[in-house]
């Protein structure tokens, strides 16, 4: 009878997988709604009763677009607006903007942090997560909102249609500041 060698069989090794492999990066329709942003009341004082403006825009500066893609619906003087609010002037709807999100961070810690100050003559492309700015034409909604009151609140309702596990669907909208711009005739 021939001798057979007995080999020790060790249990299979655990392999470490990256964060991107552990979570689903396939887009899906989120089941939770994003948080709605409402500003404090903005005092809108014109030069006088005869002051007129042709156009008005809401400028949103420093928008974080590292999360999901979404539509930002802008309402004036309607802090109770949500995804189901009809998009009509009577409900304060002023317009919308769209953000093409990056879907979360796939890299190591600090990979998606925008670093430092850039010199004015630095011709390299900016970091891909440099905050965005958007302008929304709000002329009709601002005229309607200021007929009865000279304080205006801005409500932004983010509507996320698809997200992955790396995205924070609830806290999708962040910005540095907003301002109303009016243009004289």
Secondary structure by P-SEA (a helix, b strand, c coil): cbbbbbbbbccbbbbbbcccccccccccccccccbbbbbcbbbbbcccccccccbbbbbbcccccccbbbbbbbbcccccccccccccccccccccccccccccccccccccccccccccccccccccccbbbbbbbcaaaaaaaaccccbbbbbbbbbbccccccccccccccccbbbbbbbcc
